[in-house]
């Protein structure tokens, strides 16, 4: 099993939206960064756990946990001309973008803020701290345990 952090803007999609989704399961789509896409396509697997991270909001930080319930498959939005995620270069034979399905597992009672994460010397090498803009990023088992202990 691997661990991940998925970033989302709560105005676009929040952990609450995931809680309210049918069976608390939803497609994690709209990724349009090649490095994040490669993680989704090549590394993220069914059963992996994900920290849900809210960004560009008043309370930035980790808000809960989800589980990968379906591994990477072509993001249907890339073929939809009415979608903001449409990609005219994508074809059904050679998709460019991928998504996964996630299921809500846990909402934390309070946000684990980016400030608190950065204050932990054990998390100094975490991708979130070093390359904060990446929307899909791996988390080591030690980082996962350290953050879980912060609850």
Kinemage of the C-alpha trace (Angstrom):
@kinemage 1
@onewidth
@group {chain A} dominant
@subgroup {mainchain}
@vectorlist {calphas} color= white
{ca unk a 1} P 0.000 0.000 0.000
{ca unk a 2} L 1.124 3.534 -0.796
{ca unk a 3} L 0.170 6.874 0.708
{ca unk a 4} L -0.741 10.056 -1.135
{ca unk a 5} L -1.835 13.630 -0.667
{ca unk a 6} L -4.457 15.027 -3.060
{ca unk a 7} L -4.958 18.780 -3.115
{ca unk a 8} L -8.287 20.363 -3.860
{ca unk a 9} L -9.858 23.754 -3.579
{ca unk a 10} L -12.900 23.275 -1.341
{ca unk a 11} L -14.941 25.696 -3.488
{ca unk a 12} L -14.423 23.242 -6.378
{ca unk a 13} L -14.600 19.972 -4.444
{ca unk a 14} L -14.314 19.473 -0.690
{ca unk a 15} L -14.160 16.525 1.644
{ca unk a 16} L -17.761 17.379 2.521
{ca unk a 17} L -18.700 16.903 -1.146
{ca unk a 18} L -17.067 13.483 -0.993
{ca unk a 19} L -19.026 12.632 2.159
{ca unk a 20} L -22.267 13.563 0.389
{ca unk a 21} L -21.484 11.666 -2.820
{ca unk a 22} L -23.359 8.411 -3.482
{ca unk a 23} L -21.684 5.708 -1.359
{ca unk a 24} L -19.243 8.462 -0.334
{ca unk a 25} L -17.349 7.663 -3.547
{ca unk a 26} L -16.383 9.972 -6.402
{ca unk a 27} L -14.158 10.317 -9.434
{ca unk a 28} L -10.963 12.301 -8.776
{ca unk a 29} L -10.568 14.026 -12.121
{ca unk a 30} L -9.411 17.236 -13.730
{ca unk a 31} L -5.698 16.656 -13.115
{ca unk a 32} L -3.840 18.569 -15.819
{ca unk a 33} L -0.254 18.504 -14.589
{ca unk a 34} L 2.016 15.896 -16.152
{ca unk a 35} L 3.868 14.950 -12.967
{ca unk a 36} L 0.574 14.538 -11.047
{ca unk a 37} L -0.891 12.637 -14.013
{ca unk a 38} L 2.065 10.255 -14.028
{ca unk a 39} L 1.581 9.496 -10.335
{ca unk a 40} L -2.116 8.774 -10.947
{ca unk a 41} L -1.489 6.687 -14.039
{ca unk a 42} L 1.598 4.774 -12.951
{ca unk a 43} L 1.700 4.604 -9.152
{ca unk a 44} L -1.665 5.153 -7.439
{ca unk a 45} L -3.337 1.783 -6.804
{ca unk a 46} L -6.560 0.434 -5.404
{ca unk a 47} L -6.345 0.290 -1.612
{ca unk a 48} L -3.895 3.185 -1.292
{ca unk a 49} L -4.756 5.843 1.283
{ca unk a 50} L -4.980 9.559 0.547
{ca unk a 51} L -4.766 12.658 2.688
{ca unk a 52} L -7.366 15.136 1.455
{ca unk a 53} L -5.822 18.610 1.479
{ca unk a 54} L -7.790 21.846 1.088
{ca unk a 55} L -5.894 24.690 -0.574
{ca unk a 56} L -6.656 28.281 -1.547
{ca unk a 57} L -9.072 28.763 1.340
{ca unk a 58} L -9.081 30.218 4.864
{ca unk a 59} L -8.075 26.966 6.560
{ca unk a 60} L -5.376 25.423 4.370
{ca unk a 61} L -4.359 21.932 5.354
{ca unk a 62} L -5.192 18.250 5.630
{ca unk a 63} L -8.872 17.687 6.368
{ca unk a 64} L -9.271 13.910 6.234
{ca unk a 65} L -8.579 10.590 4.565
{ca unk a 66} L -9.898 8.808 1.483
{ca unk a 67} L -9.125 5.440 -0.074
{ca unk a 68} L -8.463 4.629 -3.719
{ca unk a 69} L -11.258 2.293 -4.821
{ca unk a 70} L -10.540 2.280 -8.565
{ca unk a 71} L -7.107 2.636 -10.124
{ca unk a 72} L -6.327 4.969 -13.019
{ca unk a 73} L -8.577 5.109 -16.070
{ca unk a 74} L -8.903 7.729 -18.818
{ca unk a 75} L -10.500 10.947 -17.551
{ca unk a 76} L -13.746 11.272 -19.555
{ca unk a 77} L -13.638 15.082 -19.283
{ca unk a 78} L -10.730 15.215 -21.745
{ca unk a 79} L -13.120 14.111 -24.533
{ca unk a 80} L -16.012 16.431 -23.592
{ca unk a 81} L -15.891 19.637 -25.625
{ca unk a 82} L -18.136 21.389 -23.086
{ca unk a 83} L -15.808 20.592 -20.157
{ca unk a 84} L -13.169 23.000 -18.896
{ca unk a 85} L -10.919 19.929 -18.865
{ca unk a 86} L -11.391 19.183 -22.580
{ca unk a 87} L -8.170 18.376 -24.414
{ca unk a 88} L -8.386 18.396 -28.215
{ca unk a 89} L -5.162 16.368 -28.440
{ca unk a 90} L -6.590 13.469 -26.423
{ca unk a 91} L -8.004 10.485 -28.286
{ca unk a 92} L -9.683 7.316 -27.089
{ca unk a 93} L -6.694 5.339 -28.394
{ca unk a 94} L -4.141 7.596 -26.704
{ca unk a 95} L -5.659 9.303 -23.656
{ca unk a 96} L -3.552 12.041 -22.139
{ca unk a 97} L -5.256 12.425 -18.759
{ca unk a 98} L -6.331 9.970 -16.084
{ca unk a 99} L -8.498 9.899 -13.002
{ca unk a 100} L -9.139 7.544 -10.085
{ca unk a 101} L -12.124 6.857 -7.856
{ca unk a 102} L -11.850 7.643 -4.152
{ca unk a 103} L -14.012 6.822 -1.154
{ca unk a 104} L -14.357 8.880 2.016
{ca unk a 105} L -12.851 7.209 5.072
{ca unk a 106} L -12.471 9.903 7.711
{ca unk a 107} L -12.942 13.623 8.248
{ca unk a 108} L -10.635 15.048 10.889
{ca unk a 109} L -12.178 17.026 13.747
{ca unk a 110} L -9.881 19.930 12.868
{ca unk a 111} L -7.626 20.888 9.971
{ca unk a 112} L -3.969 19.951 10.209
{ca unk a 113} L -2.655 23.263 8.941
{ca unk a 114} L 0.227 23.715 6.568
{ca unk a 115} L 1.876 25.816 9.283
{ca unk a 116} L 1.731 22.917 11.749
{ca unk a 117} L 3.110 20.548 9.127
{ca unk a 118} L 5.999 22.893 8.315
{ca unk a 119} L 6.761 23.265 12.028
{ca unk a 120} L 7.519 19.528 12.315
{ca unk a 121} L 11.205 18.928 11.597
{ca unk a 122} L 10.381 15.281 10.765
{ca unk a 123} L 8.297 16.550 7.824
{ca unk a 124} L 10.914 18.929 6.391
{ca unk a 125} L 11.491 16.705 3.338
{ca unk a 126} L 7.816 16.155 2.597
{ca unk a 127} L 6.880 17.081 -0.974
{ca unk a 128} L 4.093 19.297 0.379
{ca unk a 129} L 6.749 21.397 2.112
{ca unk a 130} L 9.251 21.387 -0.773
{ca unk a 131} L 6.994 21.427 -3.858
{ca unk a 132} L 3.685 22.636 -2.504
{ca unk a 133} L 1.849 23.222 -5.783
{ca unk a 134} L 1.736 19.590 -6.927
{ca unk a 135} L -1.874 18.351 -6.729
{ca unk a 136} L -1.069 14.622 -6.414
{ca unk a 137} L 1.966 13.750 -4.364
{ca unk a 138} L 3.384 10.713 -2.608
{ca unk a 139} L 3.656 10.610 1.175
{ca unk a 140} L 6.067 8.248 2.906
{ca unk a 141} L 4.813 5.863 5.572
{ca unk a 142} L 6.804 7.792 8.194
{ca unk a 143} L 5.255 11.104 7.066
{ca unk a 144} L 1.802 9.508 7.130
{ca unk a 145} L 2.313 8.289 10.693
{ca unk a 146} L 3.711 11.640 11.819
{ca unk a 147} L 0.702 13.505 10.432
{ca unk a 148} L -1.754 10.967 11.879
{ca unk a 149} L -0.126 11.543 15.290
{ca unk a 150} L -0.886 15.267 14.958
{ca unk a 151} L -4.624 14.592 15.247
